[in-house]
Amino acid sequence: MGYYNDVRLHSAIGYIAPRDKLEGRAEAILADRDRKLAEAREARQARREELRLTAKEEETTVTQAGETDADRAGERAARENRPGRRTVGTGASTNDAPSPHAVPA
C-alpha cells in the first residue's frame, strides 16, 4: 500500500500522490509545476526567437526537390543534358537511338 499512497500519482487528484494531497502539499506541488512549465515555455520562446533571427541573418537560398544550380541560372539541368536524350514539346523525353525492336519502314 505504501507505493499506492505515497509514490503513485493519481489522475483524479491532479497527478499528486494521495499522501501529499491529504497532508496539504498539493497546492505547493501544483505551484511548483506551474513555475517550471512557465520557465520552460519562456526558454523555448527565447530559443525559437534566436533561431528565427539567425535564419533571417543568413538568408540562405533553399533549393526545391529536383532543382539544381543550373536551373536557378536559367540553364538546362544536368540530368537533361545526358547524351542520347532529348526533350520534346510535351515534356516527355525520347531516346535518339533507334529501338532494337523497331520494324524498319
TORPAMI-389420 format. One record per residue: x, y, z of N, C-alpha, C in turn; residue in one letter; chain. Coordinates in Angstrom, 1 decimal. Atoms other than C-alpha are relative to their C-alpha. Layout:
REM residues N
+--------+--------+--------+--------+--------+--------+--------+--------+--------+------+-----+
!    n_x !    n_y !    n_z !   ca_x !   ca_y !   ca_z !    c_x !    c_y !    c_z ! type ! mol !
+--------+--------+--------+--------+--------+--------+--------+--------+--------+------+-----+
!      X !      Y !      Z !      X !      Y !      Z !      X !      Y !      Z !    A !   A !
...
+--------+--------+--------+--------+--------+--------+--------+--------+--------+------+-----+
REM end
This chain:
REM residues 105
+--------+--------+--------+--------+--------+--------+--------+--------+--------+------+-----+
!    n_x !    n_y !    n_z !   ca_x !   ca_y !   ca_z !    c_x !    c_y !    c_z ! type ! mol !
+--------+--------+--------+--------+--------+--------+--------+--------+--------+------+-----+
!    0.8 !   -1.2 !    0.0 !    0.0 !    0.0 !    0.0 !    0.8 !    1.3 !    0.0 !    M !   A !
!   -0.9 !   -1.2 !    0.0 !    3.0 !    2.3 !    0.5 !    0.2 !    0.7 !   -1.3 !    G !   A !
!   -0.2 !   -0.5 !    1.3 !    3.6 !    2.7 !   -3.2 !   -1.2 !    0.7 !   -0.5 !    Y !   A !
!    1.2 !   -0.5 !    0.5 !    0.0 !    3.3 !   -4.0 !   -0.4 !    1.4 !    0.7 !    Y !   A !
!    0.4 !   -1.2 !   -0.8 !   -0.5 !    6.0 !   -1.3 !    1.1 !    1.1 !    0.0 !    N !   A !
!   -1.1 !   -0.9 !   -0.2 !    3.0 !    7.6 !   -1.2 !    0.7 !    0.4 !   -1.3 !    D !   A !
!   -0.8 !   -0.2 !    1.1 !    4.5 !    7.4 !   -4.6 !   -0.8 !    0.2 !   -1.3 !    V !   A !
!    0.7 !    0.0 !    1.3 !    2.0 !    6.7 !   -7.4 !   -0.8 !    1.3 !   -0.1 !    R !   A !
!    0.7 !   -1.2 !    0.3 !    0.5 !    9.8 !   -9.0 !   -1.4 !   -0.3 !   -0.5 !    L !   A !
!    1.4 !    0.3 !    0.3 !   -3.3 !    9.7 !   -9.3 !   -0.6 !    1.1 !   -0.9 !    H !   A !
!    0.5 !   -1.0 !    1.0 !   -5.0 !   11.4 !  -12.3 !   -1.2 !    0.7 !    0.6 !    S !   A !
!    1.3 !   -0.6 !   -0.5 !   -8.3 !   12.0 !  -10.4 !    0.3 !    1.2 !    1.0 !    A !   A !
!   -0.3 !   -1.1 !   -0.9 !   -6.5 !   14.3 !   -7.9 !    1.2 !    0.9 !   -0.5 !    I !   A !
!   -0.9 !   -0.9 !    0.6 !   -4.3 !   16.2 !  -10.3 !    1.4 !   -0.5 !   -0.1 !    G !   A !
!   -1.3 !    0.7 !    0.1 !   -1.4 !   13.7 !  -10.6 !    0.9 !    0.3 !    1.2 !    Y !   A !
!   -0.7 !   -0.2 !   -1.3 !   -0.4 !   14.0 !   -7.0 !   -0.3 !   -1.3 !    0.8 !    I !   A !
!    0.1 !    1.2 !   -0.9 !    0.2 !   11.2 !   -4.5 !   -1.1 !    0.3 !    1.0 !    A !   A !
!    1.0 !   -0.2 !   -1.0 !   -2.7 !   10.7 !   -2.1 !    0.5 !    0.5 !    1.3 !    P !   A !
!   -0.5 !   -0.4 !   -1.2 !   -0.5 !   11.2 !    0.9 !    0.3 !    1.5 !   -0.1 !    R !   A !
!   -0.3 !   -1.4 !    0.1 !    0.7 !   14.6 !   -0.4 !   -1.3 !    0.8 !    0.0 !    D !   A !
!    1.3 !   -0.7 !    0.0 !   -2.9 !   15.6 !   -1.0 !   -0.6 !    0.1 !    1.4 !    K !   A !
!    0.5 !    0.0 !   -1.4 !   -4.0 !   14.6 !    2.5 !    0.8 !    0.9 !    1.0 !    L !   A !
!   -0.8 !   -0.8 !   -0.9 !   -1.1 !   16.4 !    4.1 !    0.1 !    1.4 !   -0.4 !    E !   A !
!    0.1 !   -1.4 !    0.4 !   -1.8 !   19.6 !    2.3 !    1.1 !    0.5 !   -0.9 !    G !   A !
!   -1.1 !   -0.4 !    0.9 !    1.2 !   19.7 !   -0.1 !   -0.4 !    0.1 !   -1.4 !    R !   A !
!    0.5 !    0.0 !    1.4 !   -1.0 !   19.6 !   -3.2 !    0.2 !    1.4 !   -0.6 !    A !   A !
!   -0.1 !   -1.3 !    0.6 !   -1.0 !   23.4 !   -3.7 !    1.4 !    0.4 !   -0.3 !    E !   A !
!   -1.4 !   -0.3 !    0.2 !    2.7 !   23.7 !   -3.3 !    0.6 !   -0.8 !   -1.2 !    A !   A !
!   -0.4 !    0.8 !    1.1 !    3.3 !   20.9 !   -5.7 !   -0.5 !    0.5 !   -1.4 !    I !   A !
!    0.6 !   -0.6 !    1.2 !    0.9 !   22.4 !   -8.3 !    0.7 !    1.3 !   -0.4 !    L !   A !
!   -0.6 !   -1.3 !    0.2 !    2.5 !   25.9 !   -7.9 !    1.4 !   -0.3 !   -0.6 !    A !   A !
!   -1.4 !    0.3 !    0.5 !    6.0 !   24.4 !   -8.4 !   -0.1 !   -0.5 !   -1.5 !    D !   A !
!    0.2 !    0.5 !    1.4 !    4.8 !   22.6 !  -11.6 !   -0.3 !    1.2 !   -0.9 !    R !   A !
!    0.3 !   -1.2 !    0.8 !    3.3 !   25.8 !  -12.9 !    1.2 !    0.9 !   -0.3 !    D !   A !
!   -1.2 !   -0.8 !    0.2 !    6.5 !   27.7 !  -12.3 !    1.0 !   -0.7 !   -1.0 !    R !   A !
!   -0.9 !    0.7 !    0.9 !    8.6 !   25.0 !  -14.0 !   -0.5 !    0.1 !   -1.5 !    K !   A !
!    0.6 !   -0.1 !    1.3 !    6.2 !   25.0 !  -17.0 !    0.2 !    1.4 !   -0.6 !    L !   A !
!   -0.2 !   -1.4 !    0.5 !    6.4 !   28.8 !  -17.3 !    1.4 !    0.2 !   -0.4 !    A !   A !
!   -1.4 !   -0.1 !    0.3 !   10.2 !   28.7 !  -17.2 !    0.4 !   -0.7 !   -1.3 !    E !   A !
!   -0.2 !    0.8 !    1.2 !   10.3 !   26.0 !  -19.9 !   -0.6 !    0.7 !   -1.2 !    A !   A !
!    0.6 !   -0.7 !    1.1 !    7.9 !   28.0 !  -22.0 !    0.8 !    1.2 !   -0.5 !    R !   A !
!   -0.8 !   -1.2 !    0.3 !   10.0 !   31.2 !  -21.8 !    1.3 !   -0.4 !   -0.7 !    E !   A !
!   -1.3 !    0.4 !    0.6 !   13.2 !   29.3 !  -22.6 !   -0.2 !   -0.5 !   -1.4 !    A !   A !
!    0.3 !    0.4 !    1.3 !   11.5 !   27.7 !  -25.6 !   -0.2 !    1.1 !   -0.9 !    R !   A !
!    0.2 !   -1.1 !    0.8 !   10.3 !   31.0 !  -26.9 !    1.3 !    0.8 !   -0.3 !    Q !   A !
!   -1.2 !   -0.7 !    0.2 !   13.7 !   32.6 !  -26.4 !    0.9 !   -0.8 !   -1.1 !    A !   A !
!   -0.8 !    0.8 !    0.9 !   15.4 !   29.7 !  -28.3 !   -0.6 !    0.1 !   -1.4 !    R !   A !
!    0.6 !   -0.1 !    1.4 !   12.9 !   29.9 !  -31.2 !    0.2 !    1.4 !   -0.6 !    R !   A !
!   -0.3 !   -1.4 !    0.5 !   13.4 !   33.7 !  -31.4 !    1.4 !    0.1 !   -0.5 !    E !   A !
!   -1.4 !    0.0 !    0.4 !   17.1 !   33.2 !  -31.5 !    0.2 !   -0.7 !   -1.3 !    E !   A !
!   -0.1 !    0.8 !    1.3 !   16.8 !   30.6 !  -34.3 !   -0.6 !    0.8 !   -1.1 !    L !   A !
!    0.7 !   -0.8 !    1.0 !   14.4 !   32.9 !  -36.2 !    1.0 !    1.1 !   -0.5 !    R !   A !
!   -0.9 !   -1.1 !    0.3 !   16.9 !   35.8 !  -36.0 !    1.2 !   -0.5 !   -0.7 !    L !   A !
!   -1.2 !    0.6 !    0.7 !   19.8 !   33.6 !  -37.0 !   -0.3 !   -0.4 !   -1.5 !    T !   A !
!    0.4 !    0.3 !    1.3 !   17.9 !   32.3 !  -40.0 !   -0.2 !    1.2 !   -0.9 !    A !   A !
!    0.3 !   -1.3 !    0.8 !   16.9 !   35.8 !  -41.1 !    1.4 !    0.6 !   -0.4 !    K !   A !
!   -1.3 !   -0.6 !    0.3 !   20.6 !   36.9 !  -40.9 !    0.7 !   -0.7 !   -1.2 !    E !   A !
!   -0.7 !    0.8 !    1.0 !   21.8 !   34.1 !  -43.1 !   -0.6 !    0.1 !   -1.4 !    E !   A !
!    0.7 !   -0.2 !    1.3 !   19.1 !   34.5 !  -45.8 !    0.5 !   -1.0 !   -1.0 !    E !   A !
!   -0.5 !    1.0 !    0.9 !   20.1 !   31.2 !  -47.4 !   -1.1 !   -0.3 !   -1.0 !    T !   A !
!    0.9 !    0.4 !    1.0 !   18.6 !   30.1 !  -50.6 !   -0.3 !   -1.5 !    0.1 !    T !   A !
!    0.3 !    1.4 !   -0.1 !   16.8 !   26.8 !  -50.3 !   -0.5 !   -0.5 !   -1.4 !    V !   A !
!    0.4 !    0.6 !    1.3 !   16.6 !   24.6 !  -53.4 !   -1.2 !   -1.0 !    0.2 !    T !   A !
!    1.1 !    0.9 !    0.0 !   13.5 !   22.7 !  -54.1 !    0.4 !   -1.4 !   -0.5 !    Q !   A !
!   -0.3 !    1.3 !    0.5 !   13.4 !   19.0 !  -54.8 !    0.2 !   -0.1 !   -1.5 !    A !   A !
!   -0.3 !    0.1 !    1.4 !   15.0 !   18.3 !  -58.2 !    0.6 !    1.2 !   -0.6 !    G !   A !
!   -0.6 !   -1.2 !    0.5 !   16.3 !   21.8 !  -58.6 !    1.5 !    0.0 !    0.2 !    E !   A !
!   -1.5 !   -0.1 !    0.0 !   20.0 !   22.4 !  -59.4 !    0.4 !    1.4 !   -0.1 !    T !   A !
!   -0.5 !   -1.3 !    0.2 !   22.2 !   25.4 !  -59.6 !   -0.2 !    0.5 !   -1.4 !    D !   A !
!    0.2 !   -0.3 !    1.4 !   21.8 !   25.3 !  -63.3 !   -1.4 !    0.5 !   -0.3 !    A !   A !
!    1.4 !   -0.5 !    0.1 !   18.0 !   25.7 !  -63.0 !   -0.1 !    1.4 !    0.4 !    D !   A !
!    0.1 !   -1.3 !   -0.5 !   18.4 !   28.8 !  -61.0 !    0.7 !    1.0 !   -0.9 !    R !   A !
!   -0.8 !   -0.9 !    0.9 !   20.9 !   30.3 !  -63.5 !   -0.7 !    0.1 !   -1.4 !    A !   A !
!    0.7 !   -0.1 !    1.3 !   18.4 !   29.8 !  -66.4 !    0.6 !   -1.0 !   -1.0 !    G !   A !
!   -0.5 !    1.0 !    0.9 !   20.3 !   26.9 !  -67.9 !   -0.8 !   -1.3 !    0.2 !    E !   A !
!    0.6 !    1.3 !   -0.1 !   19.2 !   23.3 !  -68.5 !    0.6 !   -0.8 !    1.1 !    R !   A !
!   -0.5 !    0.8 !   -1.1 !   19.6 !   21.0 !  -65.6 !    0.9 !   -1.1 !   -0.6 !    A !   A !
!   -1.0 !    1.0 !    0.5 !   22.5 !   18.5 !  -65.9 !   -0.7 !   -1.3 !   -0.3 !    A !   A !
!    0.6 !    1.3 !    0.3 !   20.1 !   15.5 !  -65.8 !   -0.7 !    0.0 !   -1.4 !    R !   A !
!    0.7 !    0.0 !    1.3 !   18.5 !   16.7 !  -69.1 !    1.1 !    0.1 !   -1.1 !    E !   A !
!   -1.1 !   -0.1 !    1.0 !   21.9 !   17.0 !  -70.8 !    0.7 !   -1.3 !   -0.3 !    N !   A !
!   -0.7 !    1.3 !    0.2 !   22.7 !   13.3 !  -70.9 !    0.0 !   -0.3 !   -1.5 !    R !   A !
!   -0.1 !    0.4 !    1.4 !   23.8 !   12.0 !  -74.3 !   -1.1 !   -1.0 !   -0.4 !    P !   A !
!    1.0 !    0.9 !    0.4 !   21.1 !   10.3 !  -76.3 !   -1.4 !    0.3 !    0.5 !    G !   A !
!    1.3 !   -0.4 !   -0.5 !   18.2 !   12.2 !  -74.6 !   -0.3 !    1.3 !   -0.6 !    R !   A !
!    0.4 !   -1.3 !    0.4 !   16.2 !   15.0 !  -75.9 !   -1.4 !    0.2 !    0.5 !    R !   A !
!    1.3 !   -0.3 !   -0.6 !   13.1 !   16.7 !  -74.6 !   -0.9 !    0.5 !   -1.1 !    T !   A !
!    1.0 !   -0.4 !    1.0 !   10.0 !   17.1 !  -76.8 !   -0.9 !    1.0 !    0.6 !    V !   A !
!    0.9 !   -1.0 !   -0.5 !    7.4 !   19.8 !  -76.5 !   -1.0 !   -0.4 !    1.1 !    G !   A !
!    0.9 !    0.4 !   -1.0 !    5.1 !   17.7 !  -74.3 !    0.7 !   -0.3 !    1.3 !    T !   A !
!   -0.7 !    0.2 !   -1.3 !    7.8 !   17.3 !  -71.6 !    0.5 !   -1.5 !    0.1 !    G !   A !
!   -0.5 !    1.4 !    0.0 !    8.3 !   13.6 !  -72.5 !    1.4 !    0.0 !   -0.6 !    A !   A !
!   -1.3 !    0.1 !    0.7 !   11.8 !   12.5 !  -73.4 !    0.0 !   -1.2 !   -0.8 !    S !   A !
!   -0.1 !    1.2 !    0.9 !   12.7 !   10.2 !  -76.2 !    1.5 !   -0.3 !   -0.1 !    T !   A !
!   -1.4 !    0.4 !    0.2 !   15.9 !    8.3 !  -76.9 !    0.3 !    0.2 !   -1.5 !    N !   A !
!   -0.4 !   -0.2 !    1.4 !   17.8 !    9.3 !  -80.1 !    0.4 !   -1.3 !   -0.7 !    D !   A !
!   -0.4 !    1.2 !    0.6 !   19.0 !    5.8 !  -80.6 !   -1.3 !   -0.8 !   -0.4 !    A !   A !
!    1.2 !    0.8 !    0.4 !   16.6 !    3.5 !  -82.6 !   -0.2 !   -1.2 !    0.9 !    P !   A !
!    0.3 !    1.1 !   -0.8 !   14.9 !    0.8 !  -80.7 !    0.4 !   -1.3 !   -0.7 !    S !   A !
!   -0.4 !    1.3 !    0.7 !   16.3 !   -2.7 !  -81.3 !   -1.2 !   -0.8 !   -0.4 !    P !   A !
!    1.2 !    0.7 !    0.3 !   12.7 !   -3.9 !  -81.6 !   -0.8 !    0.7 !   -1.1 !    H !   A !
!    0.7 !   -0.8 !    1.0 !   11.7 !   -1.3 !  -84.2 !    0.0 !   -0.8 !   -1.3 !    A !   A !
!    0.1 !    0.6 !    1.3 !   10.5 !   -2.6 !  -87.5 !    0.4 !    1.0 !   -1.1 !    V !   A !
!   -0.4 !   -1.0 !    1.0 !   12.2 !   -1.0 !  -90.5 !   -1.1 !    0.4 !   -0.9 !    P !   A !
!    1.1 !   -0.5 !    0.9 !    9.9 !    1.2 !  -92.6 !    0.2 !   -0.2 !   -1.4 !    A !   A !
+--------+--------+--------+--------+--------+--------+--------+--------+--------+------+-----+
REM end
